[in-house]
């Protein structure tokens, strides 16, 4: 039997934070303002905090929340979101040491 690589997808939380900073959704220190993203996206603060800070531990992503972040908070046109590559939002992490 062939040794099949196995892994999981991980949300690119750091990329989300960088996008918020680049768009000027920042606090007084210039960091991504998670509270403001939460308000704009219509997503709970704990969810935004987890996606931005503890993204390595995220086991599942609520698609409505992700859409709220990308479309409502980041003001990305839905058509542009549809044109995004999967790899723009997620990383692939091998769980058995193989790629």
N, CA, C and O of each residue as an XYZ file, in Angstrom:
396
protein
N       0.844     -1.190      0.000
C       0.000      0.000      0.000
C       0.885      1.247      0.000
O       1.898      1.309      0.696
N       0.493      2.199     -0.766
C       1.233      3.437     -0.917
C       1.082      4.327      0.320
O      -0.013      4.443      0.869
N       2.175      4.952      0.758
C       2.141      5.878      1.895
C       1.624      7.229      1.399
O       2.355      7.993      0.768
N       0.371      7.507      1.692
C      -0.288      8.723      1.215
C      -0.027      9.854      2.198
O      -0.195      9.681      3.405
N       0.381     11.008      1.688
C       0.575     12.138      2.598
C      -0.753     12.553      3.216
O      -1.803     12.477      2.578
N      -0.691     12.981      4.437
C      -1.902     13.492      5.077
C      -1.578     14.829      5.716
O      -0.432     15.105      6.072
N      -2.584     15.634      5.854
C      -2.371     16.952      6.420
C      -3.687     17.643      6.686
O      -4.756     17.033      6.667
N      -3.578     18.924      6.933
C      -4.768     19.724      7.200
C      -4.551     21.117      6.650
O      -3.422     21.546      6.413
N      -5.648     21.805      6.455
C      -5.571     23.195      6.036
C      -5.576     24.073      7.274
O      -6.269     23.787      8.250
N      -4.795     25.146      7.225
C      -4.733     26.086      8.345
C      -5.014     27.487      7.814
O      -4.463     27.906      6.797
N      -5.867     28.186      8.512
C      -6.213     29.555      8.167
C      -4.963     30.437      8.235
O      -4.172     30.324      9.172
N      -4.790     31.299      7.261
C      -3.662     32.232      7.270
C      -4.041     33.467      8.095
O      -4.302     34.538      7.548
N      -4.066     33.296      9.398
C      -4.460     34.372     10.299
C      -3.530     35.563     10.244
O      -3.976     36.707     10.339
N      -2.245     35.308     10.092
C      -1.279     36.404      9.998
C      -1.568     37.262      8.771
O      -1.434     38.485      8.814
N      -1.960     36.623      7.694
C      -2.303     37.350      6.469
C      -3.550     38.200      6.676
O      -3.633     39.315      6.161
N      -4.518     37.684      7.425
C      -5.718     38.468      7.726
C      -5.354     39.709      8.545
O      -5.850     40.805      8.283
N      -4.482     39.522      9.535
C      -4.043     40.664     10.355
C      -3.319     41.699      9.504
O      -3.555     42.899      9.650
N      -2.445     41.247      8.622
C      -1.694     42.164      7.753
C      -2.636     42.923      6.830
O      -2.428     44.107      6.567
N      -3.664     42.251      6.339
C      -4.639     42.914      5.474
C      -5.373     43.999      6.246
O      -5.572     45.097      5.724
N      -5.776     43.715      7.469
C      -6.450     44.731      8.296
C      -5.540     45.937      8.499
O      -5.991     47.078      8.397
N      -4.267     45.694      8.785
C      -3.319     46.807      8.965
C      -3.171     47.607      7.673
O      -3.195     48.838      7.685
N      -3.018     46.894      6.563
C      -2.827     47.552      5.269
C      -4.043     48.420      4.914
O      -3.898     49.468      4.284
N      -5.232     47.983      5.319
C      -6.459     48.730      5.028
C      -6.729     49.835      6.041
O      -7.714     50.564      5.919
N      -5.861     49.960      7.036
C      -6.021     51.021      8.029
C      -6.979     50.689      9.147
O      -7.396     51.583      9.883
N      -7.342     49.413      9.294
C      -8.215     49.005     10.404
C      -7.285     48.702     11.580
O      -7.004     47.546     11.895
N      -6.818     49.776     12.215
C      -5.771     49.647     13.226
C      -6.146     50.373     14.512
O      -7.038     51.221     14.545
N      -5.426     50.004     15.567
C      -5.582     50.703     16.834
C      -4.538     51.815     16.911
O      -3.846     52.089     15.930
N      -4.427     52.442     18.055
C      -3.490     53.552     18.221
C      -2.034     53.128     18.072
O      -1.178     53.956     17.760
N      -1.746     51.845     18.293
C      -0.377     51.336     18.172
C      -0.058     50.859     16.754
O       1.060     50.424     16.479
N      -1.047     50.941     15.850
C      -0.837     50.500     14.480
C      -1.060     49.013     14.262
O      -0.785     48.484     13.185
N      -1.556     48.351     15.284
C      -1.861     46.918     15.163
C      -3.272     46.740     14.605
O      -4.096     47.650     14.689
N      -3.546     45.575     14.042
C      -4.888     45.285     13.539
C      -5.890     45.431     14.679
O      -5.710     44.852     15.750
N      -6.928     46.193     14.448
C      -7.946     46.427     15.464
C      -9.012     45.334     15.341
O      -9.936     45.443     14.535
N      -8.873     44.292     16.145
C      -9.774     43.141     16.073
C     -11.213     43.527     16.423
O     -12.160     42.977     15.860
N     -11.375     44.472     17.350
C     -12.717     44.925     17.715
C     -13.404     45.587     16.518
O     -14.574     45.319     16.241
N     -12.679     46.442     15.817
C     -13.248     47.118     14.647
C     -13.572     46.122     13.535
O     -14.608     46.233     12.880
N     -12.679     45.143     13.323
C     -12.951     44.091     12.327
C     -14.213     43.332     12.722
O     -15.053     43.029     11.874
N     -14.343     43.026     14.009
C     -15.516     42.315     14.507
C     -16.797     43.089     14.213
O     -17.776     42.514     13.738
N     -16.794     44.376     14.491
C     -17.974     45.205     14.245
C     -18.309     45.277     12.764
O     -19.468     45.123     12.378
N     -17.307     45.508     11.938
C     -17.539     45.626     10.497
C     -18.004     44.311      9.881
O     -18.850     44.301      8.986
N     -17.446     43.199     10.365
C     -17.748     41.891      9.785
C     -19.042     41.290     10.319
O     -19.601     40.378      9.709
N     -19.523     41.798     11.458
C     -20.685     41.189     12.084
C     -20.364     39.818     12.645
O     -21.197     38.912     12.644
N     -19.128     39.686     13.129
C     -18.613     38.419     13.655
C     -18.173     38.671     15.091
O     -17.635     39.736     15.394
N     -18.393     37.713     15.970
C     -18.045     37.914     17.375
C     -16.551     38.192     17.553
O     -15.709     37.680     16.816
N     -16.255     39.014     18.550
C     -14.858     39.334     18.846
C     -14.043     38.082     19.146
O     -12.925     37.969     18.643
N     -14.549     37.126     19.947
C     -13.746     35.924     20.204
C     -13.374     35.157     18.927
O     -12.294     34.571     18.845
N     -14.266     35.165     17.941
C     -13.955     34.498     16.676
C     -12.842     35.233     15.950
O     -11.892     34.610     15.477
N     -12.949     36.549     15.857
C     -11.901     37.347     15.200
C     -10.580     37.160     15.935
O      -9.536     36.985     15.307
N     -10.624     37.197     17.251
C      -9.408     37.029     18.044
C      -8.762     35.672     17.764
O      -7.545     35.584     17.603
N      -9.556     34.640     17.707
C      -9.030     33.296     17.427
C      -8.443     33.233     16.016
O      -7.345     32.709     15.828
N      -9.156     33.758     15.034
C      -8.672     33.725     13.652
C      -7.399     34.547     13.471
O      -6.538     34.180     12.670
N      -7.268     35.646     14.199
C      -6.111     36.524     14.049
C      -4.929     36.118     14.930
O      -3.775     36.249     14.520
N      -5.211     35.627     16.131
C      -4.132     35.376     17.090
C      -3.816     33.901     17.309
O      -2.651     33.533     17.462
N      -4.837     33.060     17.325
C      -4.638     31.634     17.617
C      -4.945     30.771     16.397
O      -5.441     29.652     16.525
N      -4.645     31.304     15.213
C      -5.019     30.630     13.972
C      -4.415     29.242     13.819
O      -4.981     28.401     13.119
N      -3.296     28.987     14.451
C      -2.689     27.654     14.364
C      -3.532     26.605     15.075
O      -3.405     25.414     14.790
N      -4.385     27.029     15.990
C      -5.246     26.108     16.740
C      -6.663     26.019     16.175
O      -7.482     25.261     16.694
N      -6.966     26.778     15.121
C      -8.315     26.767     14.552
C      -8.540     25.438     13.846
O      -7.797     25.081     12.932
N      -9.561     24.707     14.270
C      -9.884     23.399     13.684
C     -10.941     23.504     12.594
O     -11.011     22.651     11.710
N     -11.765     24.549     12.654
C     -12.784     24.733     11.627
C     -13.019     26.234     11.441
O     -12.804     27.034     12.351
N     -13.456     26.583     10.258
C     -13.720     27.979      9.927
C     -15.183     28.101      9.528
O     -15.661     27.380      8.652
N     -15.876     29.005     10.168
C     -17.273     29.270      9.829
C     -17.273     30.120      8.556
O     -16.762     31.239      8.558
N     -17.833     29.601      7.491
C     -17.760     30.276      6.196
C     -18.469     31.625      6.196
O     -18.023     32.557      5.526
N     -19.546     31.739      6.924
C     -20.229     33.037      7.007
C     -19.330     34.066      7.699
O     -19.315     35.237      7.318
N     -18.583     33.628      8.712
C     -17.650     34.531      9.392
C     -16.523     34.954      8.458
O     -16.154     36.127      8.411
N     -15.981     34.000      7.721
C     -14.913     34.320      6.779
C     -15.413     35.282      5.714
O     -14.708     36.225      5.353
N     -16.610     35.059      5.212
C     -17.195     35.978      4.227
C     -17.375     37.366      4.832
O     -17.109     38.371      4.173
N     -17.824     37.427      6.080
C     -17.989     38.722      6.747
C     -16.680     39.474      6.861
O     -16.636     40.689      6.669
N     -15.613     38.754      7.173
C     -14.295     39.395      7.280
C     -13.859     39.919      5.920
O     -13.491     41.086      5.785
N     -13.902     39.054      4.917
C     -13.385     39.426      3.603
C     -14.247     40.472      2.899
O     -13.719     41.419      2.316
N     -15.571     40.307      2.948
C     -16.460     41.191      2.188
C     -16.847     42.434      2.981
O     -16.728     43.553      2.483
N     -17.306     42.240      4.207
C     -17.810     43.382      4.972
C     -16.706     44.179      5.657
O     -16.660     45.403      5.539
N     -15.822     43.497      6.365
C     -14.770     44.228      7.096
C     -13.697     44.754      6.153
O     -13.269     45.902      6.276
N     -13.257     43.914      5.206
C     -12.176     44.312      4.303
C     -12.688     44.967      3.026
O     -11.900     45.407      2.188
N     -14.028     45.030      2.878
C     -14.675     45.671      1.728
C     -14.163     45.139      0.395
O     -13.943     45.895     -0.551
N     -13.980     43.822      0.341
C     -13.593     43.161     -0.903
C     -14.870     42.791     -1.644
O     -15.788     42.226     -1.051
N     -14.935     43.101     -2.920
C     -16.124     42.759     -3.708
C     -16.295     41.243     -3.730
O     -15.314     40.511     -3.859
N     -17.528     40.769     -3.604
C     -17.752     39.321     -3.646
C     -17.130     38.654     -4.870
O     -16.621     37.537     -4.775
N     -17.167     39.329     -6.015
C     -16.565     38.778     -7.231
C     -15.061     38.593     -7.058
O     -14.488     37.618     -7.544
N     -14.428     39.530     -6.367
C     -12.984     39.425     -6.136
C     -12.662     38.305     -5.151
O     -11.641     37.631     -5.283
N     -13.528     38.111     -4.174
C     -13.342     37.000     -3.240
C     -13.429     35.679     -4.003
O     -12.638     34.767     -3.764
N     -14.384     35.582     -4.913
C     -14.530     34.362     -5.703
C     -13.321     34.107     -6.600
O     -13.031     32.962     -6.946
N     -12.619     35.172     -6.975
C     -11.428     35.030     -7.809
C     -10.170     34.720     -6.999
O      -9.118     34.432     -7.571
N     -10.274     34.778     -5.666
C      -9.105     34.488     -4.818
C      -8.721     33.020     -4.942
O      -9.565     32.152     -5.165
N      -7.431     32.769     -4.792
C      -6.954     31.393     -4.761
C      -7.162     30.845     -3.348
O      -7.092     31.588     -2.369
N      -7.414     29.559     -3.257
C      -7.583     28.905     -1.960
C      -6.365     29.180     -1.080
O      -6.495     29.399      0.125
N      -5.184     29.167     -1.693
C      -3.936     29.395     -0.974
C      -3.747     30.812     -0.477
O      -2.823     31.082      0.291
N      -4.619     31.731     -0.909
C      -4.548     33.095     -0.382
C      -5.076     33.164      1.044
O      -4.741     34.078      1.796
N      -5.911     32.184      1.411
C      -6.569     32.205      2.707
C      -6.111     31.053      3.607
O      -6.166     31.164      4.832
N      -5.660     29.949      3.003
C      -5.291     28.762      3.767
C      -3.906     28.254      3.394
O      -3.467     28.372      2.249
N      -3.226     27.685      4.391
C      -1.983     26.937      4.200
C      -2.302     25.461      4.304
O      -3.303     25.076      4.909
N      -1.448     24.627      3.710
C      -1.548     23.182      3.898
C      -0.413     22.775      4.818
O       0.746     23.109      4.570
N      -0.744     22.055      5.877
C       0.245     21.617      6.862
C       0.243     20.087      6.882
O      -0.780     19.465      7.170
N       1.381     19.497      6.578
C       1.504     18.045      6.607
C       1.462     17.555      8.045
O       2.070     18.153      8.933
N       0.743     16.463      8.268
C       0.669     15.901      9.610
C       1.467     14.624      9.776
O       1.555     14.069     10.871
N       2.056     14.156      8.663
C       2.865     12.942      8.770
C       4.283     13.138      8.250
O       4.989     12.168      7.978
N       4.699     14.396      8.113
C       6.061     14.685      7.694
C       6.306     14.567      6.206
O       7.440     14.720      5.751
N       5.258     14.297      5.439
C       5.387     14.187      3.974
C       4.572     15.301      3.320
O       3.569     15.759      3.868
N       5.012     15.718      2.165
C       4.247     16.744      1.424
C       3.432     16.130      0.329
O       2.731     16.841     -0.391
